[in-house]
Amino acid sequence: MSRFFHAAPVFKSAQNSGTGILPVSSESHGQDVRATTAAPRVCIIGLKCFDHIAEKPVPQYLGGIETQLPILAKGLRRAGCEVSLVTFDHGHADGQTFDGVRVFKSYPSSGGVKVIRSFARAMKLWQAMRTADADIYLQMGAGSETGLTALGCRFVPRAAKFVFCLASDGDCSGTLANARMESAVYRYGIRHAGLVISQTLSQQKNLENALGLKSTVIPMAVAASSSVSSRNENAKSVLWLGRLMPEKRFEWLLEAAKRCPEFQFHVAGTPNQPSGYAASVIAMASSVPNVKVHGRLARPELNKLFQTCTLLCCTSKLEGFPTTFLEAWSNGMPVVTTFDPDGIVQRNGLGRVATTIEEVAAHVKSLPGTSEYSAMSVAVKKYYADNHSVPAISRRFRDAFEALIAK
């Protein structure tokens, strides 16, 4: 892989000079299809997103990237862009269209001869990119596909721009754990992005400090809930949602649950890949009587938990901007969290912030059924509508793309 990258043609790095947060237009809450300029052709590289764009009942992969990119794709389509999505090859038909978004497949998620697999995957990814024939190629989350997408922009029919979106605060360092080669390929990609998008001001600052790169802050979106909440504010029920991985600290939830025996804790999620950590904490959960591990849920079942549970609990030590927060807030559900992106939870009254297991348990016990809880429930819905609705965020992405193309 490294020999190939050194031999490949290198195109000029175009570090973005914008450092501020793009403003929300006063028209951004409505459908925005403008005919004054040619709409950008946008291709999103979301290898694990097929089940989400196709709205499969129980998707194979879980995570913020997998949730957010199909929502962004559909939002950009409604904002007037021509949009395609490149995914893994799951054996599905190529070129299918979902809600106006055309889906092209690249390579299978597993298999192949190890020595030549990287080259074969790169060629299949670039073939899908050529087929998409876009002006903008967007990829989210640090990994080897960051570098491959950046390099692939050299091999497409038109003069394309690469846009990289930070997914987690960990993406800012330029180093991936125990992956020296992948880290180098990732750094190649982010340094050759025409535009880097951060989700928070903290990410923007950390990226510039670590790699000297400028970025523009645009938060992500989730679709608004279409159902009426049936939540009882006095109910003693808590939702924990996410992948079972060490950064999420699921064991903190289990310890908090032991301290709150009168509450029922619902857990929705599994690891994307089996791991010793996941097996260990699932076994631990089986011994805590007020914790129910649902595993992966179909969207209607998950929505029911968002509409009926009292609180969302986040025990992560590292995130970007949790998609689960946006889903909870769109349903009027405050959060108890150990991670507060840019301090917005504390500053805007969107829940309570904890630094220890004891504080997590104390907040869970004391908040439901109070006037503070009622005020938070109103505040979170307003914050979501004002800052994270799909039309508003899609418009900001389109504006950023048009500015990049015009350079």
PyMOL commands that set and color helices and strands:
alter all, ss='L'
color gray80, all
select helices_A, chain A and resi 2-7+50-53+64-78+114-132+144-152+169-173+180-191+201-211+246-248+250-259+276-285+299-308+323-330+341-348+357-366+371-387+390-406
alter helices_A, ss='H'
color red, helices_A
select strands_A, chain A and resi 41-45+82-87+96-98+101-105+136-140+161-165+195-198+216-217+237-241+264-268+291-295+311-314+335-337+351-353
alter strands_A, ss='S'
color yellow, strands_A
deselect
rebuild
show_as cartoon
